[in-house]
Amino acid sequence: METLLRYSAKNVHNKVLDCMKVLKRGAVLDVPTGQGALSEDLEKLGFEVFPGDRERENIQYRNGRCVQLDLNAFLPFKGGTFNYVACVAGIEHIENPHHLIREFARLIKKNGYLIITMPNVMAIKSRLKFLLYSYFDFFEYFGGFPSEEKQKLKDLGLDFLPEHINPVLYPEMKFILEKNGFKIDRIEANRMVKKWKTIYPFVRWLVKRKTKKFQKDPFFISPTILDGEYLIFVAKNEGTIEIS
């Protein structure tokens, strides 16, 4: 089999694998799976993986458990089906993150884990980009891709356009997770990114000074949030919310 494409930012895939290596083996829903690169690697680690994607014909890793689904809609599984859900490069593409997390809470067994990634729009680099250009990092093309970007995606073998339509800030993600019975275990970053070095230290200092009231939150002004490019959340489903 040819090497499968990974539709994620640099090192996100590997960070997700690192987060899952330490978990007890069990059933994993991998959505959106893309060509199935993460599903393939998780099965090599001993997990029972269910690859799911809206574009089912795009899934190249066929293990007999592939399913077509829409993350904007009801997910076609009974409650408590999975020990884990891995959602890489998904939430930024969907219309309603509240619905998505609620569905994941329904599908994950009590004490199971959700591993979910998203662009870090609260990074200093992203904040400066919004200040200067009026868009967050990774959200330049609201309303459609220019023709040259479309061609790049076609060259990668994509017949559809995975537009980023929903920037989610860390406080919003925390709220949605906790509202649906999840507790954040930890947050990782794919890599640390610092740009505009002449003004970056001052902006970082200013942000930390102005957000002192959030210092009780261990993540809000952590290096991961201020400098991380993509965030990887590891959240435990404590089963405190009953979702039918």
C-alpha positions in Angstrom: 0.0 0.0 0.0 1.2 3.5 -0.9 1.9 5.9 1.9 -1.4 7.5 3.0 -1.8 11.3 3.1 -2.1 12.9 6.5 -4.5 15.9 6.3 -3.1 17.6 9.3 -0.5 20.2 10.2 3.1 19.1 10.8 3.6 16.7 13.7 -0.1 16.7 14.7 -0.5 13.0 13.7 2.6 12.0 15.7 1.4 13.9 18.8 -2.0 12.2 18.7 -0.3 8.8 18.5 1.9 9.7 21.4 -1.2 10.6 23.4 -2.9 7.3 22.6 0.1 5.0 23.0 -0.3 5.2 26.8 -4.0 4.3 26.8 -5.5 0.8 27.3 -6.3 -0.8 24.0 -9.9 -0.6 22.9 -12.4 0.6 20.2 -11.6 3.9 18.5 -13.7 6.0 16.2 -11.3 8.0 13.9 -13.2 10.9 12.4 -12.6 12.5 9.9 -10.2 9.8 8.9 -9.3 11.2 5.4 -7.3 8.4 3.7 -7.0 6.5 6.9 -3.4 7.2 7.9 -4.2 7.6 11.6 -6.5 4.5 11.6 -3.7 2.4 10.1 -1.2 3.5 12.7 -3.6 3.0 15.6 -4.4 -0.5 14.5 -0.7 -1.2 14.4 -0.7 -0.2 18.1 -3.4 -2.7 18.8 -6.6 -0.6 18.8 -9.8 -1.7 17.1 -10.4 1.3 14.8 -13.5 2.5 13.0 -12.5 4.9 10.3 -15.2 7.4 9.4 -15.5 10.2 6.9 -18.0 12.1 4.8 -16.0 11.2 1.7 -16.1 7.4 2.2 -14.6 6.8 -1.3 -11.5 8.8 -0.2 -10.7 6.3 2.6 -7.8 4.2 1.3 -7.2 2.1 4.5 -10.0 -0.4 4.3 -10.3 -2.6 7.4 -13.9 -3.7 7.0 -15.2 -1.1 9.6 -15.2 2.0 7.4 -18.3 4.1 7.7 -19.6 7.2 5.9 -20.8 9.9 8.3 -21.3 13.6 8.6 -19.9 15.4 11.6 -22.6 18.0 11.3 -25.3 15.3 11.8 -26.2 12.5 14.1 -23.4 9.9 14.2 -24.7 6.4 13.2 -23.7 4.5 16.4 -25.3 3.4 19.6 -24.3 5.3 22.8 -21.3 4.0 24.6 -19.9 2.2 21.5 -16.3 3.4 21.8 -13.6 3.6 24.4 -12.0 6.5 22.5 -12.7 9.0 19.7 -9.8 10.6 17.8 -10.9 13.7 15.9 -8.0 15.2 13.9 -8.5 18.2 11.7 -12.3 18.0 12.1 -13.9 20.6 14.4 -12.6 23.6 12.4 -14.5 22.3 9.4 -18.0 21.8 10.9 -20.9 24.1 11.6 -21.7 23.4 15.2 -18.9 22.3 17.6 -21.4 22.0 20.5 -23.3 19.3 18.6 -20.1 17.5 17.7 -18.8 17.3 21.3 -22.3 16.3 22.5 -22.3 13.4 20.0 -18.8 12.3 21.1 -19.9 12.4 24.7 -22.8 10.1 23.7 -20.5 7.6 21.9 -17.6 7.4 24.4 -18.0 5.1 27.3 -17.6 6.4 30.8 -13.9 7.0 31.7 -13.1 6.9 28.0 -11.1 9.6 26.2 -11.6 12.1 23.5 -8.5 13.2 21.6 -9.3 16.2 19.5 -7.2 18.8 17.6 -7.8 22.3 16.5 -5.9 25.3 15.1 -4.7 27.5 18.0 -6.3 30.9 17.2 -5.1 32.2 20.7 -1.4 31.8 19.9 0.5 35.1 19.9 1.2 34.6 16.2 -2.5 34.2 15.4 -3.5 37.2 17.6 -0.9 39.4 15.8 -2.2 38.1 12.4 -5.8 39.1 13.4 -4.6 42.5 14.6 -2.7 43.2 11.3 -4.8 41.3 8.7 -8.2 40.8 10.3 -8.2 37.0 10.2 -6.9 34.3 12.5 -4.1 31.9 11.6 -5.5 29.1 9.3 -8.7 31.1 8.6 -7.6 33.2 5.7 -10.1 31.8 3.2 -13.5 32.3 4.6 -16.0 32.1 1.7 -13.9 30.0 -0.6 -10.3 29.2 -1.7 -8.5 31.2 -4.5 -7.8 29.2 -7.6 -4.1 28.7 -6.8 -5.0 27.1 -3.4 -7.6 24.9 -5.1 -5.0 23.6 -7.4 -2.6 22.8 -4.5 -5.4 20.7 -2.9 -6.1 18.9 -6.2 -2.4 18.1 -6.5 -2.7 16.4 -3.0 -5.5 14.2 -4.4 -8.4 16.1 -2.8 -11.6 16.3 -4.8 -13.3 18.4 -2.2 -12.3 21.6 -0.3 -11.8 21.2 3.4 -12.5 24.8 4.3 -11.8 26.1 7.8 -15.1 27.7 8.8 -15.2 27.7 12.6 -12.3 29.1 14.7 -12.8 27.8 18.3 -10.9 29.5 21.2 -9.6 27.6 24.1 -12.2 29.0 26.6 -15.0 27.9 24.3 -13.6 24.5 23.8 -13.2 24.1 27.6 -16.8 25.2 28.1 -18.2 22.8 25.5 -16.2 19.9 26.9 -17.1 20.5 30.5 -20.7 21.1 29.6 -20.9 17.6 28.1 -19.2 15.8 31.0 -15.5 15.9 29.8 -12.6 16.9 32.0 -9.4 18.1 30.2 -6.6 15.8 31.2 -3.9 17.7 29.3 -3.3 19.9 26.2 -0.4 19.3 23.9 0.9 21.4 20.9 2.2 20.0 17.6 5.0 22.5 17.8 5.9 25.9 19.2 5.8 28.8 16.7 7.2 32.3 17.3 7.1 35.0 14.6 7.9 38.7 14.3 10.6 38.4 16.9 11.1 42.1 17.3 7.6 42.6 18.8 6.8 39.1 20.0 8.3 39.3 23.5 6.5 42.5 24.3 3.2 41.2 23.0 3.6 38.0 25.0 4.4 40.0 28.1 1.4 42.2 27.6 -1.0 39.3 27.0 0.1 37.6 30.2 -0.2 40.9 32.2 -3.7 41.7 30.9 -5.0 38.1 31.6 -3.8 37.8 35.2 -7.4 37.0 36.3 -7.2 33.7 34.3 -4.0 32.5 36.1 -6.0 30.0 38.1 -6.6 28.2 34.8 -3.4 26.1 34.2 -3.8 26.3 30.4 -5.0 29.8 29.7 -1.7 31.6 29.5 0.5 28.5 29.3 3.3 28.3 26.7 1.1 25.7 24.9 -1.7 28.2 24.4 0.5 31.3 23.7 3.0 29.6 21.4 1.5 26.3 20.1 0.4 26.1 16.5 -2.2 23.3 16.8 -3.7 22.1 20.0 -4.3 18.5 20.9 -6.8 18.1 23.8 -7.0 14.8 25.8 -10.3 14.9 27.7 -11.8 12.2 29.8 -15.5 11.4 29.7 -16.5 11.4 33.3 -20.0 10.4 32.5 -21.6 13.1 34.6 -23.9 14.2 31.8 -26.5 11.7 30.6 -27.0 12.0 26.9 -29.6 9.8 25.2 
